[in-house]
Structure formats: structure tokens, C-alpha cells
Amino acid sequence: LPQTLQHYFIQSNLRQLGKMMRRPRRTNFAESWNGISAVTTAVMSESGVSREEWCEQITSVYYLCMAMPDSLAEELYNSLREYLISHVQSCREKVLEKEADILPIYNSLYKTFSRGAAYLNDLYMHLNQHFTKRTFKNEWCDHYKHSIEKVKKFEKVQDLAMNIWRDEMIEKIHEPLVAAILQDITRDRRGVAVYTNILRDVIHSFVEVQTHEDPQGTVIQLYTCRFRHTRTRKVQSSNSTRSSLKSSCWKTVIQLYTELFEKQLLEHTREFYQKEAQRLYEDNDVSTYMIKVIEKLDEEELRLRKFIYHSSISPCKKECVNKLIADKQDILLDEYRIMLKNDHVEDLSRLYILLRRLNQGCKKMADIFHDHIFDNGKGSIELMNRGCTPQEYVEALLVVFRKFSSIVSNNLSNDRSFIDALDRAMTKMVNSTADTKKYPRSSELLVRHSDHILRKGNKNGGTLSEVEDQLRSFIDLFKYVEDKDLFQTLYKKKLANRLIHNTSVSVELEEVAISGLKDRCGYEYTSPLQRMLIDMKVSADLTKEFDQTLSQKNEKLHIDFNINILQSGAWPYSAGSTETETDKAAGDFNVPQDLAACIDKFKTFYSKKYNGRRLRFVFPLCSGTVLLHHTSRQYTISMSVYQLAVLSLFNDKDVILKGEILESVGLDAPELDKALSTLVDNKLLKCESENYIVNMEYVNKKSKFKLPTGAMKEQAEKEVEQTHQSVEEDRRLYIQAAIVRTMKSRKQLSHNELIQQVIQLSKERFTPSVSMIKKVIEILIDKQYLERNEEHKDLYQYLA
């Protein structure tokens, strides 16, 4: 025959031989059982079995399962069950002989039995395959409506053995067994050494006798088998169904453990730590009590993870926390106020570690923390109401802020509850005011403080890094200001003065401050400030280009001339009284001859470079530097352009009448009086009746200084009031726009809903009062943007 056919016949003969060897035959059960039971006894006692005997008894089990004319599998199964019951009963008697050593004896017997049960599963593998598995499947398919407990009459051998151990051992001696376990746990809690491995194995045996069945896989498999057998519909289990099945099966696995052990463990833990908490509280002060409680909780968590089943860890910890912390919570919170008052920061850390374990523990601590911060900050509010300097006010706020920020970061783990409490307290503190009808002075004081930091001549400025630290502290306080629109207006004016009069420390520091404001309020908030810095850079480049143009034409100016080109919309000088003064000066003011020549040349240069642009000179903001040569010592004096114009008249005369000065300068009498009074008060001129005379004997300790400007001094006194009025009007317009925008999208809103929407839209810039919103609503109704519903007066409707 060909080689392939020979191979085919050989394989066929081998398969035929295997079938002949596995054919059912008549078997004597008693003889077979004697051999099988002997090997079973050796396995369960771990006395050793030879390979030949092991294989022979496996074959015997197979022939009993396949016996003719009827299978003897069920008889074999019942005989094995009776043997295991008898064996477990004998083990139980050994355990109960010495109750003092009940745990080590039980653990030794359980370990031997569980290993033997695993080997029996291999010895009786044919019984599992040909009898229990088929019986289980057939009865499930025939009675799929029944529960698993009713269907599952026959179990795998290992399952059978472990269930017998559960029924005949654990359930019948659980009382002394659990009592011994709890006694050892108590000894361990009191610091007495115990055999933790034995204790752990005994406790876990309550679960292990259940987990060997793998109920999750069994239930899900049967759940799918049911519908596949009936073929009524195709089922795809959802995630929720699978999770519910697994949860149900898990409860079944630990049911014995929960009922026999966990309930008693929790009760025992509750009683133990109730007594322990009372003992610790009576023997120690609160600080020592917290130290010992933290140690107890750490020891208990380590103990639970060492030998308690993981499902009991969380309930046990909860019982410990309830007795050691929750029952003493009111006492600890009363002591917490004393800790804050006396700055016991280490005790604060310990109390936080304890109370964060409770559901509302941190919230209660944070509320007390908030009240304490505000009480500490009342001094800064009193300073503000008394009229302190900006530096004193800011320093008082920073002392409170730094102190409690350090506590939050170092002792309270930067917990969000305490950060929010600090923010709420600082916001309340910064925005407090004695007169509710007026704006809080915090915006004004913070702006003046920033001006002090960024202005030249700051004696407390220090190095560049120190100034940056001061700016960061200023930004930290700025975030608590609610009237950010008022702050923006005031800050813009101070920044403009520094830039125009060249009194800023550096542009880089100005950018650092603006960048900090931008981080808090966004690009739109700081864009006007950034445009001002851009204007100054452009002006510097333009002045440089102007000088280069003059040098190319071989033209020279008799004075040093610098000019700033300001965009009318970006600077705070484009409206109001300043614009009126500007227009008046442009029409009447006679610019000094040397300055007028420079202005004419610059106008020519600018008109050629930018065709169509119009320059308007703001003379009230102009300044100049004058050198005095008529005195014994040379002085350099900075003054306004009006003062410069008056003083330049005395280059030709020593004595000039007031009328002549008025005619020569071209200013109104009030404006001229301001300039003259400043020069007289500073002793540069003498006044005799209507005659003004140069002071030839002028002496000053400083060789370089600046003259005050009467107009700017008066303007500074009214600046805050004018700014408040301007901001108030801007807010009304902003609220009008917010209401119209909201009503246009919603069409109809109730009174309370509309107010809440407006407050929500405005909170980034300011917090509007309800009375202001009501007034604006009435204005919009008069303007026919809104109307009230005829049936419901508290309902507003939008009119297109």
C-alpha cells in the first residue's frame, strides 16, 4: 500500500483500540470502592500515594462511572459524600478537644483538608466530567425557571468537599472559633503578640470555602444557557446587567463570612474603641489625645490589612473613626478655636488629619477657619476707616493673608475647603466698608500702593526681585477686589501719570504688574493698559526718528525736546474737564518761543509721515526742565509748561506786572493765579502788590527738584469722587446691555431670574446691587425695551 494509506490505517487501528479499552463493562462496586477509599484516605491525610496506585484508582473511578448495565456514578458520589462527612466530623472532634489551641489546630486541619480536596478533584475527574457536569446541565435545561440552589443537586468533588467543611465544621463550631479570633484581635490591639499568619488563614477560610465555586462565571454562563436553549430570542447582556449579576454573586460568596464573623467583628470593634476613646480622653489632654488617636488609627489600618478580609476593612475603619473621632467631634471643634487663637499649628495638622475622615468634618473646620480669619482681619478694616496710608492698609492685609495661607499650605494640605474659606474671608475683609452707600476704599488704596511701588523714588523698593515680590503680593490681594471696574479706572490714571511724567521705575515692571492683572481678569481687562505701554514705545521710536531727521537736515533745536503721541481712546485724558482745559489752552495759551519752534518742526515731520492724522497738544499734561543761572548755585527744576511759560518771561526783566504776564502768557486769570502762586510759594518769585520780582537770593537744599502743580493737586482731591461718578454711569450702561442681551435671547423672564442673570454676567467686573438693577429695569421699560406682563407683574417680556 502507498505510505499515506498505511499511515491512515495505523491511526484508525489506534483509535479503534482506544474505543475498545474505554467500552463500558461490569464492575463490582464494593471491591472498587475499597481501593478508591484507601487512596482517598491517604490523600486527605497527606500520607503519600504511589503513581501506579494513583493511576489504577483513577481508572477504577472511570469504570464505575461507565459501568453496565447501569452507571454506578451516583452510588460512588454518595459514598464519597458520606466519607467526607465522616472525615470532617472526626476533624471537628479534634478541634474541640483543646479550646485553648483551637485556632492553630483548626488552621492545620483546614490547610490539610483544602489541599486534599484539590487532589480529590483530580482523582475523581471522570466523576466530574461524566456525571456531575452532565447532570447539572441537563437539570438546568429541564428546569431553567428554577433557582440555582434547586437545580444544583450534584457538585464537583472539590466543591462538595469544601461545602461539607462549611456545613459540618464552620457552621457548627463558629461560636468558639469566632470567640477565639476576636480574643486574639483584642490581644493584638493591646500590644500582645499573636500568630498573625494563623489568624489570617482562619479568617480567610470563611471566604475560601465559598470562593472555590466561581459563582460569577457559573451564574453568567447559566443566564446565557437559558435563552440559548429556549431559542425564543437573542440576548446580549448590557454592562448594567453583568455588573448586577457580579454584585449579587459577590454577596453570595461572602455571605457566610458576613453572617458568622463580620457582624461580630464590627460589634466587638465598636465596643472596644468606645472604651478606648473614653480612656484616652480621660487620661490625656486634647493634643495628646489626637496624637494617640492617629497612632491607633494607623495601627488599626495596618492590622486590618494584615489579617482581615478586605471587604471588612472599610466598615471596621468606619467604626473606629465613629468612636474615636465622631463621638468627640464637638469637643475637638471647641478646642480647634483655641488652637487657632493660640497659633498651635501642629495641633491644627493633627485635627485636620482626624476630621477629614468624617463626612462633614472639613466643612465644619473650614467654617470656623473663615470666621477666625475675618476676626483677625478686622484691624485692617479699622485702619481703612480711620484713613491710613495705602502701605499700612496693604501690609495689614498681607500679614493676615500670608499667615493663613501658610497654615493652609503647610498644615492643612492645601485642602480645597480651607482655600475657599480663606478666599471668602479675604473677599469679605477687602470689600468691607463702614458706609454701605459708598464704595469700599480697597480699590483706591491698592491702586495707590501699586503706584508707590512702581514710581521712582520709592525708598522701600529694594532690588528688582524685591519689587517683583511686592507686585506679586499686590496681585494676590487684587483678586479679592469685587469692584474691578473701579480698580481698572483708577489704575489706568495712575499708570498714565507715571508714563507721561516719566516717573515709572521701569517698563519691565509695569509689564509684570499688567501681566499679573491679565492672569486674574483676562486680556480684555488689561488691553487698554497694554495699549498705553505700546504708545510709549512708539513715541520713543518716533522721537528718535525725529532727531535723526533733524540731524540729516543739519537743523538743531535749542532745547531737548521729547514728545509722546497718545491714542485718544486708550488714555484717560480724552474726556471731561481735561479736554475743556486742552481746548482752552490750544486757543489762548501762548507757547514760549523756543518751545513753539520745536512744536512747529515736529508738526511738519509728523504730517509728512502720517498723512491725514491730526495732533492736539494737551498742554496741562506737558512739563519742562528749567536751569537757574542767576543764583549763586545752579538748580535744575521740573515744572509744568504753564509755570515754565511764566518763568521764561523773567529772562529779559526782573520785575513784571501781573497784567503784563497775563497778556504775554495768554492764560485765563484762574489758571495764571495757580501758576504764580506756586512760584511765589516756592520762593522763586516775590510778590509786591501787582509786581512780581525774581528772587535773586533763592536758596534750596536740593539742587534738582520738581515744583508741585496747583491744578493737578486740586484735581487729585476730586479724582476719586469724579471716578466714582464715572464708574457708576458705566455700570448702569453695562447693566442695561446685560439685561437687553439676556431678554433678547430668553424673550421672557421673571423678576428674580433676571436679577440673578444680571449678577452672574456682571460678577467678573463688579457686584451690582439689587436696587441699581431695579432702577435700570425701570429705565429700559421707559425706553420700551421691556414691558411687564399684564397678568403677572413680576414677569418681563422683551420688545423687539
MOFEN-V899409 format. One record per residue. N is the residue number from 1. RES is the residue in one small letter. PHI is phi in whole degrees, -180 to 180 (* if undefined). Layout:
N:RES:PHI + N:RES:PHI
This chain:
1:l:* + 2:p:-61 + 3:q:-63 + 4:t:-65 + 5:l:-70 + 6:q:-60 + 7:h:-61 + 8:y:-64 + 9:f:-69 + 10:i:-62 + 11:q:-61 + 12:s:-64 + 13:n:-64 + 14:l:-66 + 15:r:-62 + 16:q:-64 + 17:l:-65 + 18:g:-63 + 19:k:-66 + 20:m:-66 + 21:m:-70 + 22:r:-99 + 23:r:-70 + 24:p:-58 + 25:r:-149 + 26:r:-76 + 27:t:-136 + 28:n:-88 + 29:f:-65 + 30:a:-61 + 31:e:-65 + 32:s:-65 + 33:w:-68 + 34:n:-59 + 35:g:-70 + 36:i:-66 + 37:s:-66 + 38:a:-65 + 39:v:-66 + 40:t:-61 + 41:t:-63 + 42:a:-65 + 43:v:-66 + 44:m:-72 + 45:s:-98 + 46:e:56 + 47:s:-93 + 48:g:101 + 49:v:-137 + 50:s:-74 + 51:r:-62 + 52:e:-64 + 53:e:-68 + 54:w:-61 + 55:c:-67 + 56:e:-64 + 57:q:-76 + 58:i:-63 + 59:t:-65 + 60:s:-63 + 61:v:-63 + 62:y:-63 + 63:y:-68 + 64:l:-68 + 65:c:-70 + 66:m:-106 + 67:a:-64 + 68:m:-114 + 69:p:-82 + 70:d:-121 + 71:s:-68 + 72:l:-100 + 73:a:-66 + 74:e:-67 + 75:e:-64 + 76:l:-64 + 77:y:-63 + 78:n:-67 + 79:s:-65 + 80:l:-64 + 81:r:-61 + 82:e:-64 + 83:y:-65 + 84:l:-66 + 85:i:-62 + 86:s:-62 + 87:h:-65 + 88:v:-68 + 89:q:-64 + 90:s:-66 + 91:c:-65 + 92:r:-64 + 93:e:-63 + 94:k:-65 + 95:v:-66 + 96:l:-81 + 97:e:-63 + 98:k:-126 + 99:e:-68 + 100:a:-66 + 101:d:-110 + 102:i:-64 + 103:l:-70 + 104:p:-64 + 105:i:-66 + 106:y:-60 + 107:n:-63 + 108:s:-63 + 109:l:-67 + 110:y:-66 + 111:k:-61 + 112:t:-63 + 113:f:-66 + 114:s:-66 + 115:r:-68 + 116:g:-64 + 117:a:-62 + 118:a:-66 + 119:y:-68 + 120:l:-62 + 121:n:-61 + 122:d:-78 + 123:l:-63 + 124:y:-104 + 125:m:-65 + 126:h:-68 + 127:l:-64 + 128:n:-66 + 129:q:-78 + 130:h:-100 + 131:f:-131 + 132:t:-65 + 133:k:-68 + 134:r:-68 + 135:t:-60 + 136:f:-63 + 137:k:-67 + 138:n:-64 + 139:e:-70 + 140:w:-66 + 141:c:-67 + 142:d:-77 + 143:h:-131 + 144:y:-67 + 145:k:-80 + 146:h:-81 + 147:s:-78 + 148:i:-63 + 149:e:-65 + 150:k:-74 + 151:v:-78 + 152:k:-84 + 153:k:-80 + 154:f:-117 + 155:e:-116 + 156:k:-63 + 157:v:-61 + 158:q:-64 + 159:d:-63 + 160:l:-60 + 161:a:-63 + 162:m:-69 + 163:n:-69 + 164:i:-66 + 165:w:-61 + 166:r:-64 + 167:d:-75 + 168:e:-93 + 169:m:-112 + 170:i:-66 + 171:e:-68 + 172:k:-95 + 173:i:-123 + 174:h:-66 + 175:e:-65 + 176:p:-67 + 177:l:-68 + 178:v:-67 + 179:a:-61 + 180:a:-66 + 181:i:-63 + 182:l:-65 + 183:q:-64 + 184:d:-68 + 185:i:-64 + 186:t:-62 + 187:r:-63 + 188:d:-65 + 189:r:-66 + 190:r:-92 + 191:g:93 + 192:v:-87 + 193:a:-69 + 194:v:-133 + 195:y:-84 + 196:t:-67 + 197:n:-66 + 198:i:-64 + 199:l:-61 + 200:r:-65 + 201:d:-65 + 202:v:-65 + 203:i:-64 + 204:h:-72 + 205:s:-65 + 206:f:-64 + 207:v:-94 + 208:e:-64 + 209:v:-69 + 210:q:-104 + 211:t:-71 + 212:h:-65 + 213:e:-80 + 214:d:51 + 215:p:-66 + 216:q:-62 + 217:g:-64 + 218:t:-63 + 219:v:-65 + 220:i:-65 + 221:q:-65 + 222:l:-69 + 223:y:-61 + 224:t:-74 + 225:c:-62 + 226:r:-57 + 227:f:-81 + 228:r:-71 + 229:h:-71 + 230:t:-74 + 231:r:54 + 232:t:-87 + 233:r:-163 + 234:k:-95 + 235:v:-112 + 236:q:-123 + 237:s:-68 + 238:s:-80 + 239:n:-62 + 240:s:-65 + 241:t:-65 + 242:r:-63 + 243:s:-67 + 244:s:-67 + 245:l:-64 + 246:k:-64 + 247:s:-64 + 248:s:-64 + 249:c:-67 + 250:w:-64 + 251:k:-63 + 252:t:-66 + 253:v:-63 + 254:i:-97 + 255:q:-63 + 256:l:-62 + 257:y:-60 + 258:t:-67 + 259:e:-72 + 260:l:-87 + 261:f:-122 + 262:e:-62 + 263:k:-60 + 264:q:-70 + 265:l:-62 + 266:l:-66 + 267:e:-65 + 268:h:-65 + 269:t:-63 + 270:r:-61 + 271:e:-68 + 272:f:-63 + 273:y:-79 + 274:q:-67 + 275:k:-68 + 276:e:-65 + 277:a:-64 + 278:q:-65 + 279:r:-65 + 280:l:-65 + 281:y:-69 + 282:e:-74 + 283:d:-90 + 284:n:-137 + 285:d:-78 + 286:v:-65 + 287:s:-63 + 288:t:-66 + 289:y:-59 + 290:m:-65 + 291:i:-60 + 292:k:-69 + 293:v:-67 + 294:i:-61 + 295:e:-63 + 296:k:-62 + 297:l:-66 + 298:d:-65 + 299:e:-63 + 300:e:-67 + 301:e:-64 + 302:l:-64 + 303:r:-64 + 304:l:-63 + 305:r:-71 + 306:k:-79 + 307:f:-142 + 308:i:-96 + 309:y:-64 + 310:h:-61 + 311:s:-69 + 312:s:-97 + 313:i:-63 + 314:s:-64 + 315:p:-62 + 316:c:-67 + 317:k:-61 + 318:k:-64 + 319:e:-65 + 320:c:-62 + 321:v:-64 + 322:n:-62 + 323:k:-81 + 324:l:-84 + 325:i:-120 + 326:a:-60 + 327:d:-69 + 328:k:-108 + 329:q:-63 + 330:d:-62 + 331:i:-65 + 332:l:-66 + 333:l:-70 + 334:d:-63 + 335:e:-70 + 336:y:-62 + 337:r:-64 + 338:i:-69 + 339:m:-60 + 340:l:-65 + 341:k:-65 + 342:n:-97 + 343:d:59 + 344:h:-87 + 345:v:-70 + 346:e:-67 + 347:d:-67 + 348:l:-61 + 349:s:-62 + 350:r:-66 + 351:l:-65 + 352:y:-63 + 353:i:-59 + 354:l:-77 + 355:l:-74 + 356:r:-69 + 357:r:-77 + 358:l:-90 + 359:n:-64 + 360:q:-111 + 361:g:-63 + 362:c:-66 + 363:k:-65 + 364:k:-66 + 365:m:-62 + 366:a:-65 + 367:d:-65 + 368:i:-66 + 369:f:-60 + 370:h:-61 + 371:d:-63 + 372:h:-67 + 373:i:-62 + 374:f:-65 + 375:d:-64 + 376:n:-68 + 377:g:-90 + 378:k:-64 + 379:g:-62 + 380:s:-68 + 381:i:-67 + 382:e:-65 + 383:l:-61 + 384:m:-64 + 385:n:-71 + 386:r:-81 + 387:g:89 + 388:c:-78 + 389:t:-77 + 390:p:-58 + 391:q:-66 + 392:e:-65 + 393:y:-64 + 394:v:-65 + 395:e:-64 + 396:a:-63 + 397:l:-67 + 398:l:-67 + 399:v:-60 + 400:v:-66 + 401:f:-63 + 402:r:-66 + 403:k:-61 + 404:f:-83 + 405:s:-66 + 406:s:-64 + 407:i:-64 + 408:v:-64 + 409:s:-77 + 410:n:-92 + 411:n:-118 + 412:l:-121 + 413:s:57 + 414:n:53 + 415:d:-63 + 416:r:-59 + 417:s:-64 + 418:f:-79 + 419:i:-63 + 420:d:-65 + 421:a:-64 + 422:l:-63 + 423:d:-63 + 424:r:-66 + 425:a:-67 + 426:m:-67 + 427:t:-62 + 428:k:-64 + 429:m:-69 + 430:v:-67 + 431:n:-99 + 432:s:-77 + 433:t:-152 + 434:a:-70 + 435:d:-106 + 436:t:-67 + 437:k:-81 + 438:k:-108 + 439:y:-71 + 440:p:-61 + 441:r:-82 + 442:s:-61 + 443:s:-62 + 444:e:-63 + 445:l:-69 + 446:l:-67 + 447:v:-65 + 448:r:-66 + 449:h:-66 + 450:s:-64 + 451:d:-65 + 452:h:-65 + 453:i:-69 + 454:l:-92 + 455:r:-93 + 456:k:-61 + 457:g:90 + 458:n:-74 + 459:k:-70 + 460:n:-96 + 461:g:-68 + 462:g:77 + 463:t:-77 + 464:l:-61 + 465:s:-65 + 466:e:-67 + 467:v:-65 + 468:e:-63 + 469:d:-63 + 470:q:-63 + 471:l:-68 + 472:r:-63 + 473:s:-64 + 474:f:-62 + 475:i:-67 + 476:d:-59 + 477:l:-79 + 478:f:-61 + 479:k:-64 + 480:y:-91 + 481:v:-75 + 482:e:-85 + 483:d:-85 + 484:k:-72 + 485:d:-70 + 486:l:-64 + 487:f:-60 + 488:q:-61 + 489:t:-64 + 490:l:-67 + 491:y:-66 + 492:k:-62 + 493:k:-67 + 494:k:-67 + 495:l:-64 + 496:a:-62 + 497:n:-63 + 498:r:-66 + 499:l:-72 + 500:i:-69 + 501:h:-92 + 502:n:56 + 503:t:-110 + 504:s:-77 + 505:v:-60 + 506:s:-167 + 507:v:-67 + 508:e:-61 + 509:l:-69 + 510:e:-61 + 511:e:-68 + 512:v:-62 + 513:a:-63 + 514:i:-66 + 515:s:-63 + 516:g:-64 + 517:l:-65 + 518:k:-65 + 519:d:-62 + 520:r:-83 + 521:c:-121 + 522:g:97 + 523:y:-67 + 524:e:-61 + 525:y:-66 + 526:t:-101 + 527:s:-59 + 528:p:-62 + 529:l:-68 + 530:q:-67 + 531:r:-64 + 532:m:-65 + 533:l:-65 + 534:i:-64 + 535:d:-59 + 536:m:-67 + 537:k:-67 + 538:v:-64 + 539:s:-64 + 540:a:-63 + 541:d:-65 + 542:l:-68 + 543:t:-64 + 544:k:-64 + 545:e:-65 + 546:f:-63 + 547:d:-64 + 548:q:-66 + 549:t:-64 + 550:l:-65 + 551:s:-67 + 552:q:-66 + 553:k:-90 + 554:n:58 + 555:e:-105 + 556:k:-127 + 557:l:-97 + 558:h:-78 + 559:i:-134 + 560:d:-78 + 561:f:-121 + 562:n:-126 + 563:i:-138 + 564:n:-116 + 565:i:-98 + 566:l:-110 + 567:q:-71 + 568:s:-64 + 569:g:-86 + 570:a:-94 + 571:w:-106 + 572:p:-84 + 573:y:-118 + 574:s:-96 + 575:a:-148 + 576:g:83 + 577:s:-65 + 578:t:-64 + 579:e:-66 + 580:t:-63 + 581:e:-62 + 582:t:-65 + 583:d:-62 + 584:k:-65 + 585:a:-66 + 586:a:-66 + 587:g:-89 + 588:d:-115 + 589:f:-70 + 590:n:-94 + 591:v:-67 + 592:p:-53 + 593:q:-59 + 594:d:-62 + 595:l:-71 + 596:a:-64 + 597:a:-64 + 598:c:-64 + 599:i:-65 + 600:d:-62 + 601:k:-65 + 602:f:-70 + 603:k:-60 + 604:t:-62 + 605:f:-63 + 606:y:-70 + 607:s:-67 + 608:k:-72 + 609:k:-77 + 610:y:-126 + 611:n:-75 + 612:g:98 + 613:r:-87 + 614:r:-117 + 615:l:-98 + 616:r:-128 + 617:f:-82 + 618:v:-97 + 619:f:-66 + 620:p:-59 + 621:l:-98 + 622:c:-82 + 623:s:-145 + 624:g:-149 + 625:t:-118 + 626:v:-117 + 627:l:-104 + 628:l:-94 + 629:h:-110 + 630:h:-85 + 631:t:-96 + 632:s:-68 + 633:r:-130 + 634:q:-81 + 635:y:-121 + 636:t:-115 + 637:i:-124 + 638:s:-95 + 639:m:-152 + 640:s:-72 + 641:v:-68 + 642:y:-68 + 643:q:-63 + 644:l:-64 + 645:a:-62 + 646:v:-68 + 647:l:-69 + 648:s:-67 + 649:l:-66 + 650:f:-86 + 651:n:-69 + 652:d:-104 + 653:k:-132 + 654:d:-93 + 655:v:-131 + 656:i:-138 + 657:l:-72 + 658:k:-62 + 659:g:-64 + 660:e:-64 + 661:i:-62 + 662:l:-62 + 663:e:-69 + 664:s:-73 + 665:v:-83 + 666:g:82 + 667:l:-93 + 668:d:-67 + 669:a:-58 + 670:p:-63 + 671:e:-67 + 672:l:-67 + 673:d:-60 + 674:k:-64 + 675:a:-66 + 676:l:-67 + 677:s:-63 + 678:t:-67 + 679:l:-66 + 680:v:-72 + 681:d:-62 + 682:n:-91 + 683:k:66 + 684:l:-79 + 685:l:-125 + 686:k:-113 + 687:c:-115 + 688:e:-127 + 689:s:59 + 690:e:-97 + 691:n:-99 + 692:y:-115 + 693:i:-120 + 694:v:-70 + 695:n:-85 + 696:m:-73 + 697:e:-105 + 698:y:-63 + 699:v:-138 + 700:n:-147 + 701:k:-67 + 702:k:-95 + 703:s:-89 + 704:k:-140 + 705:f:-158 + 706:k:-124 + 707:l:-83 + 708:p:-70 + 709:t:-111 + 710:g:-60 + 711:a:-64 + 712:m:-70 + 713:k:-66 + 714:e:-67 + 715:q:-65 + 716:a:-64 + 717:e:-68 + 718:k:-97 + 719:e:-61 + 720:v:-64 + 721:e:-64 + 722:q:-64 + 723:t:-64 + 724:h:-60 + 725:q:-64 + 726:s:-64 + 727:v:-65 + 728:e:-61 + 729:e:-68 + 730:d:-62 + 731:r:-67 + 732:r:-60 + 733:l:-65 + 734:y:-64 + 735:i:-65 + 736:q:-58 + 737:a:-64 + 738:a:-65 + 739:i:-67 + 740:v:-63 + 741:r:-63 + 742:t:-68 + 743:m:-69 + 744:k:-66 + 745:s:-86 + 746:r:-96 + 747:k:70 + 748:q:-150 + 749:l:-147 + 750:s:-78 + 751:h:-60 + 752:n:-66 + 753:e:-65 + 754:l:-66 + 755:i:-63 + 756:q:-64 + 757:q:-64 + 758:v:-66 + 759:i:-62 + 760:q:-65 + 761:l:-72 + 762:s:-97 + 763:k:-66 + 764:e:-73 + 765:r:-109 + 766:f:-166 + 767:t:-110 + 768:p:-73 + 769:s:-80 + 770:v:-64 + 771:s:-64 + 772:m:-64 + 773:i:-63 + 774:k:-63 + 775:k:-63 + 776:v:-67 + 777:i:-61 + 778:e:-64 + 779:i:-63 + 780:l:-69 + 781:i:-67 + 782:d:-66 + 783:k:-82 + 784:q:66 + 785:y:-87 + 786:l:-131 + 787:e:-150 + 788:r:-85 + 789:n:-68 + 790:e:-67 + 791:e:-84 + 792:h:-121 + 793:k:-71 + 794:d:-91 + 795:l:-114 + 796:y:-107 + 797:q:-123 + 798:y:-85 + 799:l:-105 + 800:a:-68
